[in-house]
Amino acid sequence: MITQISRAQDATAAARRELTECWAEVINAGGAVVPMDCPLPPVTPTALWPAIERIVRELSPDRSRLLLAGADGTLAGWMLLRREQHPLAAHCGTVNHVQTHVRFRGTGVGAALMRYATGVARDEMGLERLQLTARSGLGLEDFYRRAGWTEVGRWPGALRVAPGDDRDEILMGLAL
C-alpha cells in the first residue's frame, strides 16, 4: 500500500521516526542517499532527524510530497517528489531519496513507488517531466531504466564515496 503526505501537519511523529530509521538502515547498507549535513556511514536515525524535518517543513500539495510504501504494518520504502521552483522549470519535477528498507529489497517496493510517483506527478501535480540523479556503481541506472527512465548525462567522478573511490553522478529523465 502506498500513501502520500503533502502537508507538514500530516507527518506524525511516528511517521518521522519510521522515515529516519529506514533511511539510516538504507545508508548503513550502502545506499546512495546521504543528506548534505549528515556524516558518512555509519549513521544513526538521530543524525538524519534534521534532514527529515527539512523535508517535512517543505511539504505542500503543489510543490513537495512524501510517498510512503507500507508492508506488514511497517514502512517498506519511501521517496520525495518535488516540483521545480523556478518558473522556467515548473513543469518538471524531481524525484529524491528513493529508498526501499533493507528487509524489503527485491520485493517490488521500489518499482511500485516509481509507478505511483509517475501517476501522482502527472495526474495530481500536473508535471510533464521528471528528473533524478543516481550514483554509479550500484546498478541503480538499470533499476531506473526498467522503470522507463532514460540516462541523459553523467558527471564523471562527481561523487567521492571514499578516498580512491570516485563515482559518476548519473542524470536521468522521464517524460510523462
MILUMBA-763832 format. One record per atom (N, C-alpha, C): residue number from 1; atom name; x, y, z. Coordinates in steps of 0.2 Angstrom, whole numbers. Layout:
<vexzas>
+------+------+-------+-------+-------+
| zaza | roba |    c1 |    c2 |    c3 |
+------+------+-------+-------+-------+
|  NUM |   CA |     X |     Y |     Z |
...
+------+------+-------+-------+-------+
</vexzas>
This chain:
<vexzas>
+------+------+-------+-------+-------+
| zaza | roba |    c1 |    c2 |    c3 |
+------+------+-------+-------+-------+
|    1 |    N |     4 |    -6 |     0 |
|    1 |   CA |     0 |     0 |     0 |
|    1 |    C |     4 |     6 |     0 |
|    2 |    N |     3 |    11 |    -4 |
|    2 |   CA |     7 |    17 |    -5 |
|    2 |    C |     2 |    23 |    -3 |
|    3 |    N |     5 |    27 |     2 |
|    3 |   CA |     1 |    33 |     4 |
|    3 |    C |     6 |    39 |     2 |
|    4 |    N |     3 |    45 |     3 |
|    4 |   CA |     7 |    51 |     2 |
|    4 |    C |     5 |    56 |     8 |
|    5 |    N |    10 |    60 |     9 |
|    5 |   CA |    10 |    65 |    14 |
|    5 |    C |    12 |    72 |    10 |
|    6 |    N |     7 |    77 |    10 |
|    6 |   CA |     8 |    83 |     7 |
|    6 |    C |     8 |    89 |    11 |
|    7 |    N |     7 |    88 |    17 |
|    7 |   CA |     7 |    94 |    22 |
|    7 |    C |    11 |    92 |    28 |
|    8 |    N |    15 |    97 |    31 |
|    8 |   CA |    19 |    95 |    37 |
|    8 |    C |    15 |    93 |    43 |
|    9 |    N |     9 |    95 |    44 |
|    9 |   CA |     5 |    93 |    49 |
|    9 |    C |     2 |    86 |    49 |
|   10 |    N |     3 |    83 |    43 |
|   10 |   CA |     1 |    76 |    42 |
|   10 |    C |     6 |    71 |    43 |
|   11 |    N |    12 |    74 |    44 |
|   11 |   CA |    18 |    69 |    46 |
|   11 |    C |    19 |    68 |    53 |
|   12 |    N |    16 |    63 |    55 |
|   12 |   CA |    16 |    62 |    63 |
|   12 |    C |    23 |    60 |    65 |
|   13 |    N |    23 |    60 |    72 |
|   13 |   CA |    30 |    59 |    75 |
|   13 |    C |    32 |    52 |    73 |
|   14 |    N |    27 |    47 |    73 |
|   14 |   CA |    28 |    40 |    71 |
|   14 |    C |    31 |    39 |    64 |
|   15 |    N |    28 |    43 |    60 |
|   15 |   CA |    30 |    43 |    53 |
|   15 |    C |    37 |    45 |    52 |
|   16 |    N |    38 |    51 |    55 |
|   16 |   CA |    45 |    54 |    55 |
|   16 |    C |    50 |    49 |    58 |
|   17 |    N |    49 |    46 |    63 |
|   17 |   CA |    53 |    41 |    66 |
|   17 |    C |    54 |    35 |    62 |
|   18 |    N |    49 |    32 |    58 |
|   18 |   CA |    50 |    27 |    54 |
|   18 |    C |    54 |    29 |    48 |
|   19 |    N |    53 |    35 |    45 |
|   19 |   CA |    57 |    38 |    40 |
|   19 |    C |    65 |    38 |    41 |
|   20 |    N |    66 |    41 |    47 |
|   20 |   CA |    73 |    41 |    49 |
|   20 |    C |    76 |    34 |    51 |
|   21 |    N |    73 |    30 |    53 |
|   21 |   CA |    75 |    23 |    54 |
|   21 |    C |    76 |    19 |    48 |
|   22 |    N |    72 |    20 |    43 |
|   22 |   CA |    73 |    17 |    37 |
|   22 |    C |    79 |    20 |    33 |
|   23 |    N |    79 |    27 |    33 |
|   23 |   CA |    85 |    30 |    30 |
|   23 |    C |    91 |    28 |    33 |
|   24 |    N |    92 |    27 |    39 |
|   24 |   CA |    98 |    25 |    42 |
|   24 |    C |   100 |    18 |    40 |
|   25 |    N |    95 |    14 |    40 |
|   25 |   CA |    96 |     7 |    38 |
|   25 |    C |    99 |     6 |    31 |
|   26 |    N |    96 |    10 |    26 |
|   26 |   CA |    97 |    11 |    19 |
|   26 |    C |   105 |    13 |    18 |
|   27 |    N |   106 |    19 |    22 |
|   27 |   CA |   113 |    22 |    21 |
|   27 |    C |   118 |    17 |    24 |
|   28 |    N |   117 |    14 |    29 |
|   28 |   CA |   122 |     9 |    33 |
|   28 |    C |   123 |     3 |    29 |
|   29 |    N |   118 |     1 |    24 |
|   29 |   CA |   118 |    -5 |    20 |
|   29 |    C |   122 |    -3 |    13 |
|   30 |    N |   124 |     3 |    13 |
|   30 |   CA |   127 |     5 |     6 |
|   30 |    C |   123 |     9 |     2 |
|   31 |    N |   117 |    11 |     4 |
|   31 |   CA |   113 |    15 |     0 |
|   31 |    C |   116 |    22 |    -2 |
|   32 |    N |   114 |    25 |    -7 |
|   32 |   CA |   117 |    31 |   -10 |
|   32 |    C |   114 |    38 |    -8 |
|   33 |    N |   109 |    38 |    -4 |
|   33 |   CA |   105 |    44 |    -2 |
|   33 |    C |   108 |    46 |     5 |
|   34 |    N |   113 |    50 |     5 |
|   34 |   CA |   116 |    53 |    11 |
|   34 |    C |   115 |    60 |    11 |
|   35 |    N |   111 |    63 |    16 |
|   35 |   CA |   110 |    71 |    15 |
|   35 |    C |   116 |    75 |    17 |
|   36 |    N |   116 |    81 |    14 |
|   36 |   CA |   122 |    85 |    14 |
|   36 |    C |   125 |    86 |    21 |
|   37 |    N |   120 |    87 |    26 |
|   37 |   CA |   123 |    89 |    33 |
|   37 |    C |   123 |    83 |    38 |
|   38 |    N |   124 |    77 |    35 |
|   38 |   CA |   124 |    71 |    38 |
|   38 |    C |   131 |    68 |    38 |
|   39 |    N |   134 |    65 |    43 |
|   39 |   CA |   140 |    62 |    42 |
|   39 |    C |   140 |    56 |    38 |
|   40 |    N |   146 |    53 |    35 |
|   40 |   CA |   146 |    47 |    31 |
|   40 |    C |   145 |    41 |    35 |
|   41 |    N |   143 |    36 |    33 |
|   41 |   CA |   141 |    30 |    37 |
|   41 |    C |   147 |    28 |    41 |
|   42 |    N |   145 |    24 |    46 |
|   42 |   CA |   138 |    23 |    49 |
|   42 |    C |   134 |    29 |    52 |
|   43 |    N |   128 |    29 |    51 |
|   43 |   CA |   124 |    34 |    53 |
|   43 |    C |   118 |    32 |    58 |
|   44 |    N |   116 |    36 |    62 |
|   44 |   CA |   110 |    34 |    67 |
|   44 |    C |   104 |    38 |    64 |
|   45 |    N |    98 |    36 |    66 |
|   45 |   CA |    92 |    39 |    65 |
|   45 |    C |    92 |    47 |    67 |
|   46 |    N |    95 |    48 |    73 |
|   46 |   CA |    96 |    54 |    76 |
|   46 |    C |   100 |    59 |    71 |
|   47 |    N |   105 |    57 |    68 |
|   47 |   CA |   109 |    61 |    63 |
|   47 |    C |   105 |    63 |    57 |
|   48 |    N |    99 |    59 |    56 |
|   48 |   CA |    95 |    60 |    50 |
|   48 |    C |    89 |    65 |    51 |
|   49 |    N |    88 |    66 |    58 |
|   49 |   CA |    82 |    69 |    60 |
|   49 |    C |    82 |    76 |    57 |
|   50 |    N |    87 |    80 |    57 |
|   50 |   CA |    86 |    87 |    54 |
|   50 |    C |    85 |    87 |    46 |
|   51 |    N |    87 |    82 |    43 |
|   51 |   CA |    85 |    81 |    36 |
|   51 |    C |    78 |    80 |    35 |
|   52 |    N |    75 |    75 |    39 |
|   52 |   CA |    68 |    73 |    39 |
|   52 |    C |    64 |    80 |    40 |
|   53 |    N |    66 |    83 |    45 |
|   53 |   CA |    62 |    89 |    47 |
|   53 |    C |    62 |    94 |    42 |
|   54 |    N |    68 |    95 |    38 |
|   54 |   CA |    68 |   100 |    32 |
|   54 |    C |    63 |    97 |    27 |
|   55 |    N |    63 |    91 |    25 |
|   55 |   CA |    59 |    88 |    20 |
|   55 |    C |    51 |    89 |    22 |
|   56 |    N |    50 |    88 |    29 |
|   56 |   CA |    43 |    89 |    31 |
|   56 |    C |    41 |    96 |    31 |
|   57 |    N |    45 |   100 |    33 |
|   57 |   CA |    43 |   108 |    33 |
|   57 |    C |    42 |   110 |    26 |
|   58 |    N |    45 |   107 |    21 |
|   58 |   CA |    44 |   110 |    14 |
|   58 |    C |    38 |   106 |    10 |
|   59 |    N |    34 |   102 |    14 |
|   59 |   CA |    29 |    98 |    11 |
|   59 |    C |    23 |   103 |     9 |
|   60 |    N |    20 |   102 |     3 |
|   60 |   CA |    15 |   106 |     0 |
|   60 |    C |    12 |   102 |    -6 |
|   61 |    N |     5 |   102 |    -6 |
|   61 |   CA |     2 |    98 |   -11 |
|   61 |    C |     4 |   100 |   -18 |
|   62 |    N |     6 |   106 |   -19 |
|   62 |   CA |     8 |   108 |   -26 |
|   62 |    C |    15 |   107 |   -27 |
|   63 |    N |    19 |   107 |   -22 |
|   63 |   CA |    27 |   108 |   -23 |
|   63 |    C |    31 |   102 |   -20 |
|   64 |    N |    28 |    98 |   -15 |
|   64 |   CA |    33 |    93 |   -12 |
|   64 |    C |    28 |    88 |    -9 |
|   65 |    N |    29 |    81 |   -10 |
|   65 |   CA |    26 |    76 |    -7 |
|   65 |    C |    30 |    70 |    -5 |
|   66 |    N |    29 |    68 |     0 |
|   66 |   CA |    32 |    61 |     3 |
|   66 |    C |    28 |    56 |     0 |
|   67 |    N |    30 |    51 |    -3 |
|   67 |   CA |    27 |    45 |    -5 |
|   67 |    C |    29 |    39 |    -1 |
|   68 |    N |    25 |    35 |     3 |
|   68 |   CA |    27 |    30 |     8 |
|   68 |    C |    24 |    23 |     6 |
|   69 |    N |    28 |    18 |     5 |
|   69 |   CA |    26 |    11 |     4 |
|   69 |    C |    26 |     8 |    11 |
|   70 |    N |    20 |     5 |    12 |
|   70 |   CA |    19 |     1 |    18 |
|   70 |    C |    19 |    -7 |    17 |
|   71 |    N |    21 |   -11 |    21 |
|   71 |   CA |    20 |   -18 |    20 |
|   71 |    C |    21 |   -21 |    27 |
|   72 |    N |    16 |   -26 |    29 |
|   72 |   CA |    17 |   -29 |    35 |
|   72 |    C |    16 |   -24 |    41 |
|   73 |    N |    13 |   -19 |    40 |
|   73 |   CA |    12 |   -14 |    45 |
|   73 |    C |    18 |    -9 |    47 |
|   74 |    N |    23 |    -9 |    42 |
|   74 |   CA |    29 |    -5 |    43 |
|   74 |    C |    30 |    -2 |    37 |
|   75 |    N |    35 |     3 |    38 |
|   75 |   CA |    37 |     7 |    32 |
|   75 |    C |    42 |     3 |    28 |
|   76 |    N |    40 |     1 |    21 |
|   76 |   CA |    44 |    -3 |    17 |
|   76 |    C |    49 |     1 |    12 |
|   77 |    N |    47 |     7 |    11 |
|   77 |   CA |    51 |    12 |     7 |
|   77 |    C |    48 |    18 |     6 |
|   78 |    N |    51 |    23 |     4 |
|   78 |   CA |    49 |    30 |     3 |
|   78 |    C |    53 |    34 |    -2 |
|   79 |    N |    50 |    39 |    -4 |
|   79 |   CA |    53 |    44 |    -9 |
|   79 |    C |    50 |    51 |    -8 |
|   80 |    N |    54 |    56 |   -11 |
|   80 |   CA |    51 |    63 |   -11 |
|   80 |    C |    50 |    65 |   -18 |
|   81 |    N |    44 |    68 |   -20 |
|   81 |   CA |    43 |    70 |   -26 |
|   81 |    C |    42 |    78 |   -26 |
|   82 |    N |    46 |    82 |   -29 |
|   82 |   CA |    46 |    89 |   -29 |
|   82 |    C |    45 |    92 |   -36 |
|   83 |    N |    41 |    98 |   -36 |
|   83 |   CA |    41 |   102 |   -42 |
|   83 |    C |    46 |   107 |   -42 |
|   84 |    N |    49 |   108 |   -48 |
|   84 |   CA |    55 |   113 |   -48 |
|   84 |    C |    52 |   120 |   -47 |
|   85 |    N |    55 |   124 |   -43 |
|   85 |   CA |    53 |   130 |   -41 |
|   85 |    C |    54 |   136 |   -46 |
|   86 |    N |    59 |   136 |   -50 |
|   86 |   CA |    60 |   141 |   -55 |
|   86 |    C |    54 |   141 |   -60 |
|   87 |    N |    52 |   147 |   -62 |
|   87 |   CA |    46 |   147 |   -67 |
|   87 |    C |    48 |   143 |   -74 |
|   88 |    N |    54 |   144 |   -76 |
|   88 |   CA |    56 |   140 |   -82 |
|   88 |    C |    56 |   133 |   -82 |
|   89 |    N |    56 |   130 |   -76 |
|   89 |   CA |    56 |   123 |   -75 |
|   89 |    C |    50 |   120 |   -71 |
|   90 |    N |    45 |   124 |   -70 |
|   90 |   CA |    39 |   122 |   -65 |
|   90 |    C |    35 |   117 |   -68 |
|   91 |    N |    36 |   115 |   -75 |
|   91 |   CA |    33 |   109 |   -77 |
|   91 |    C |    36 |   103 |   -76 |
|   92 |    N |    42 |   103 |   -73 |
|   92 |   CA |    46 |    97 |   -71 |
|   92 |    C |    46 |    96 |   -64 |
|   93 |    N |    48 |    90 |   -62 |
|   93 |   CA |    48 |    88 |   -55 |
|   93 |    C |    55 |    84 |   -54 |
|   94 |    N |    57 |    83 |   -48 |
|   94 |   CA |    62 |    79 |   -46 |
|   94 |    C |    61 |    74 |   -41 |
|   95 |    N |    63 |    68 |   -42 |
|   95 |   CA |    62 |    63 |   -38 |
|   95 |    C |    69 |    62 |   -33 |
|   96 |    N |    68 |    62 |   -27 |
|   96 |   CA |    74 |    62 |   -22 |
|   96 |    C |    72 |    56 |   -17 |
|   97 |    N |    78 |    54 |   -14 |
|   97 |   CA |    78 |    49 |    -9 |
|   97 |    C |    74 |    43 |   -10 |
|   98 |    N |    74 |    40 |   -16 |
|   98 |   CA |    71 |    34 |   -17 |
|   98 |    C |    74 |    28 |   -13 |
|   99 |    N |    70 |    25 |    -8 |
|   99 |   CA |    73 |    20 |    -4 |
|   99 |    C |    68 |    15 |    -2 |
|  100 |    N |    71 |     9 |    -2 |
|  100 |   CA |    67 |     3 |     0 |
|  100 |    C |    71 |     0 |     6 |
|  101 |    N |    67 |    -1 |    11 |
|  101 |   CA |    70 |    -3 |    18 |
|  101 |    C |    74 |   -10 |    16 |
|  102 |    N |    79 |   -11 |    19 |
|  102 |   CA |    84 |   -17 |    18 |
|  102 |    C |    80 |   -23 |    18 |
|  103 |    N |    75 |   -24 |    23 |
|  103 |   CA |    71 |   -30 |    24 |
|  103 |    C |    66 |   -32 |    18 |
|  104 |    N |    65 |   -26 |    14 |
|  104 |   CA |    60 |   -27 |     8 |
|  104 |    C |    63 |   -26 |     1 |
|  105 |    N |    70 |   -26 |     1 |
|  105 |   CA |    73 |   -26 |    -6 |
|  105 |    C |    72 |   -32 |   -10 |
|  106 |    N |    71 |   -31 |   -16 |
|  106 |   CA |    69 |   -37 |   -21 |
|  106 |    C |    62 |   -39 |   -21 |
|  107 |    N |    58 |   -35 |   -17 |
|  107 |   CA |    51 |   -37 |   -17 |
|  107 |    C |    46 |   -33 |   -21 |
|  108 |    N |    49 |   -28 |   -25 |
|  108 |   CA |    45 |   -24 |   -29 |
|  108 |    C |    43 |   -17 |   -26 |
|  109 |    N |    45 |   -16 |   -20 |
|  109 |   CA |    43 |   -10 |   -17 |
|  109 |    C |    45 |    -4 |   -21 |
|  110 |    N |    52 |    -4 |   -23 |
|  110 |   CA |    54 |     2 |   -26 |
|  110 |    C |    51 |     3 |   -33 |
|  111 |    N |    50 |    -2 |   -37 |
|  111 |   CA |    46 |    -2 |   -43 |
|  111 |    C |    39 |     1 |   -42 |
|  112 |    N |    36 |    -1 |   -37 |
|  112 |   CA |    29 |     1 |   -35 |
|  112 |    C |    29 |     9 |   -34 |
|  113 |    N |    34 |    11 |   -30 |
|  113 |   CA |    35 |    18 |   -28 |
|  113 |    C |    36 |    22 |   -35 |
|  114 |    N |    40 |    20 |   -39 |
|  114 |   CA |    41 |    23 |   -45 |
|  114 |    C |    35 |    24 |   -50 |
|  115 |    N |    31 |    18 |   -50 |
|  115 |   CA |    25 |    19 |   -54 |
|  115 |    C |    20 |    23 |   -51 |
|  116 |    N |    19 |    23 |   -44 |
|  116 |   CA |    15 |    28 |   -41 |
|  116 |    C |    17 |    35 |   -41 |
|  117 |    N |    23 |    36 |   -41 |
|  117 |   CA |    26 |    43 |   -42 |
|  117 |    C |    24 |    46 |   -49 |
|  118 |    N |    25 |    42 |   -54 |
|  118 |   CA |    23 |    44 |   -60 |
|  118 |    C |    16 |    47 |   -61 |
|  119 |    N |    11 |    43 |   -58 |
|  119 |   CA |     4 |    45 |   -58 |
|  119 |    C |     3 |    51 |   -54 |
|  120 |    N |     6 |    51 |   -48 |
|  120 |   CA |     5 |    57 |   -44 |
|  120 |    C |     8 |    64 |   -48 |
|  121 |    N |    14 |    63 |   -50 |
|  121 |   CA |    17 |    68 |   -54 |
|  121 |    C |    13 |    71 |   -60 |
|  122 |    N |    10 |    66 |   -64 |
|  122 |   CA |     6 |    68 |   -70 |
|  122 |    C |    -1 |    70 |   -68 |
|  123 |    N |    -4 |    66 |   -64 |
|  123 |   CA |   -12 |    67 |   -63 |
|  123 |    C |   -13 |    72 |   -58 |
|  124 |    N |    -9 |    72 |   -52 |
|  124 |   CA |   -11 |    76 |   -47 |
|  124 |    C |    -7 |    83 |   -47 |
|  125 |    N |    -1 |    83 |   -49 |
|  125 |   CA |     3 |    89 |   -48 |
|  125 |    C |     4 |    92 |   -55 |
|  126 |    N |     2 |    89 |   -61 |
|  126 |   CA |     2 |    92 |   -67 |
|  126 |    C |     9 |    93 |   -70 |
|  127 |    N |    13 |    88 |   -68 |
|  127 |   CA |    20 |    89 |   -71 |
|  127 |    C |    20 |    85 |   -78 |
|  128 |    N |    25 |    87 |   -82 |
|  128 |   CA |    26 |    84 |   -88 |
|  128 |    C |    33 |    80 |   -89 |
|  129 |    N |    37 |    81 |   -84 |
|  129 |   CA |    44 |    78 |   -85 |
|  129 |    C |    46 |    77 |   -77 |
|  130 |    N |    50 |    72 |   -76 |
|  130 |   CA |    53 |    70 |   -70 |
|  130 |    C |    61 |    69 |   -71 |
|  131 |    N |    65 |    71 |   -66 |
|  131 |   CA |    72 |    70 |   -67 |
|  131 |    C |    74 |    67 |   -60 |
|  132 |    N |    80 |    64 |   -60 |
|  132 |   CA |    83 |    62 |   -54 |
|  132 |    C |    91 |    61 |   -55 |
|  133 |    N |    94 |    60 |   -50 |
|  133 |   CA |   101 |    58 |   -51 |
|  133 |    C |   103 |    52 |   -47 |
|  134 |    N |   107 |    48 |   -49 |
|  134 |   CA |   109 |    42 |   -46 |
|  134 |    C |   117 |    41 |   -46 |
|  135 |    N |   119 |    37 |   -41 |
|  135 |   CA |   126 |    36 |   -40 |
|  135 |    C |   128 |    30 |   -44 |
|  136 |    N |   133 |    30 |   -48 |
|  136 |   CA |   135 |    24 |   -52 |
|  136 |    C |   138 |    19 |   -47 |
|  137 |    N |   139 |    13 |   -50 |
|  137 |   CA |   142 |     8 |   -46 |
|  137 |    C |   138 |     4 |   -42 |
|  138 |    N |   131 |     5 |   -42 |
|  138 |   CA |   126 |     1 |   -38 |
|  138 |    C |   121 |    -2 |   -42 |
|  139 |    N |   121 |    -1 |   -48 |
|  139 |   CA |   116 |    -4 |   -53 |
|  139 |    C |   110 |     0 |   -53 |
|  140 |    N |   110 |     6 |   -50 |
|  140 |   CA |   104 |    10 |   -50 |
|  140 |    C |   101 |    12 |   -56 |
|  141 |    N |   106 |    13 |   -61 |
|  141 |   CA |   103 |    15 |   -68 |
|  141 |    C |    99 |    10 |   -71 |
|  142 |    N |   101 |     4 |   -70 |
|  142 |   CA |    97 |    -2 |   -73 |
|  142 |    C |    90 |    -2 |   -70 |
|  143 |    N |    90 |    -1 |   -63 |
|  143 |   CA |    83 |    -1 |   -60 |
|  143 |    C |    79 |     5 |   -63 |
|  144 |    N |    81 |    11 |   -64 |
|  144 |   CA |    78 |    16 |   -67 |
|  144 |    C |    76 |    15 |   -74 |
|  145 |    N |    80 |    12 |   -78 |
|  145 |   CA |    79 |    11 |   -85 |
|  145 |    C |    73 |     6 |   -85 |
|  146 |    N |    73 |     1 |   -81 |
|  146 |   CA |    67 |    -4 |   -81 |
|  146 |    C |    61 |     0 |   -79 |
|  147 |    N |    61 |     5 |   -76 |
|  147 |   CA |    55 |     9 |   -74 |
|  147 |    C |    53 |    14 |   -79 |
|  148 |    N |    57 |    14 |   -85 |
|  148 |   CA |    56 |    19 |   -91 |
|  148 |    C |    60 |    25 |   -91 |
|  149 |    N |    65 |    26 |   -87 |
|  149 |   CA |    69 |    32 |   -87 |
|  149 |    C |    74 |    31 |   -92 |
|  150 |    N |    77 |    37 |   -94 |
|  150 |   CA |    82 |    37 |   -99 |
|  150 |    C |    88 |    41 |   -96 |
|  151 |    N |    94 |    38 |   -97 |
|  151 |   CA |   100 |    42 |   -95 |
|  151 |    C |   101 |    48 |   -99 |
|  152 |    N |   102 |    54 |   -97 |
|  152 |   CA |   103 |    60 |  -101 |
|  152 |    C |   110 |    63 |  -100 |
|  153 |    N |   114 |    60 |   -95 |
|  153 |   CA |   120 |    63 |   -95 |
|  153 |    C |   124 |    60 |   -88 |
|  154 |    N |   130 |    62 |   -88 |
|  154 |   CA |   134 |    60 |   -82 |
|  154 |    C |   139 |    65 |   -80 |
|  155 |    N |   140 |    66 |   -73 |
|  155 |   CA |   146 |    70 |   -71 |
|  155 |    C |   151 |    65 |   -69 |
|  156 |    N |   156 |    64 |   -73 |
|  156 |   CA |   161 |    59 |   -71 |
|  156 |    C |   165 |    60 |   -65 |
|  157 |    N |   165 |    55 |   -60 |
|  157 |   CA |   169 |    56 |   -54 |
|  157 |    C |   166 |    61 |   -49 |
|  158 |    N |   160 |    63 |   -50 |
|  158 |   CA |   157 |    69 |   -46 |
|  158 |    C |   156 |    67 |   -39 |
|  159 |    N |   156 |    61 |   -37 |
|  159 |   CA |   154 |    58 |   -30 |
|  159 |    C |   160 |    54 |   -27 |
|  160 |    N |   163 |    57 |   -22 |
|  160 |   CA |   168 |    53 |   -19 |
|  160 |    C |   166 |    49 |   -13 |
|  161 |    N |   165 |    43 |   -14 |
|  161 |   CA |   162 |    39 |    -8 |
|  161 |    C |   167 |    37 |    -3 |
|  162 |    N |   174 |    37 |    -5 |
|  162 |   CA |   179 |    36 |    -1 |
|  162 |    C |   186 |    38 |    -4 |
|  163 |    N |   191 |    39 |    -1 |
|  163 |   CA |   197 |    40 |    -5 |
|  163 |    C |   199 |    35 |   -10 |
|  164 |    N |   200 |    37 |   -16 |
|  164 |   CA |   201 |    32 |   -21 |
|  164 |    C |   195 |    29 |   -24 |
|  165 |    N |   189 |    31 |   -22 |
|  165 |   CA |   183 |    28 |   -24 |
|  165 |    C |   178 |    33 |   -27 |
|  166 |    N |   179 |    36 |   -33 |
|  166 |   CA |   175 |    41 |   -35 |
|  166 |    C |   170 |    38 |   -40 |
|  167 |    N |   164 |    41 |   -40 |
|  167 |   CA |   158 |    38 |   -44 |
|  167 |    C |   155 |    43 |   -48 |
|  168 |    N |   152 |    41 |   -54 |
|  168 |   CA |   149 |    46 |   -58 |
|  168 |    C |   142 |    47 |   -55 |
|  169 |    N |   140 |    53 |   -56 |
|  169 |   CA |   133 |    55 |   -54 |
|  169 |    C |   129 |    55 |   -61 |
|  170 |    N |   124 |    50 |   -61 |
|  170 |   CA |   120 |    49 |   -67 |
|  170 |    C |   114 |    53 |   -67 |
|  171 |    N |   113 |    57 |   -72 |
|  171 |   CA |   107 |    61 |   -73 |
|  171 |    C |   102 |    57 |   -77 |
|  172 |    N |    96 |    57 |   -75 |
|  172 |   CA |    91 |    53 |   -78 |
|  172 |    C |    84 |    57 |   -79 |
|  173 |    N |    80 |    56 |   -84 |
|  173 |   CA |    74 |    59 |   -85 |
|  173 |    C |    69 |    54 |   -88 |
|  174 |    N |    62 |    57 |   -87 |
|  174 |   CA |    57 |    53 |   -89 |
|  174 |    C |    51 |    58 |   -91 |
|  175 |    N |    49 |    57 |   -97 |
|  175 |   CA |    44 |    61 |  -100 |
|  175 |    C |    37 |    58 |   -98 |
|  176 |    N |    33 |    62 |   -95 |
|  176 |   CA |    26 |    60 |   -93 |
|  176 |    C |    21 |    60 |   -98 |
+------+------+-------+-------+-------+
</vexzas>
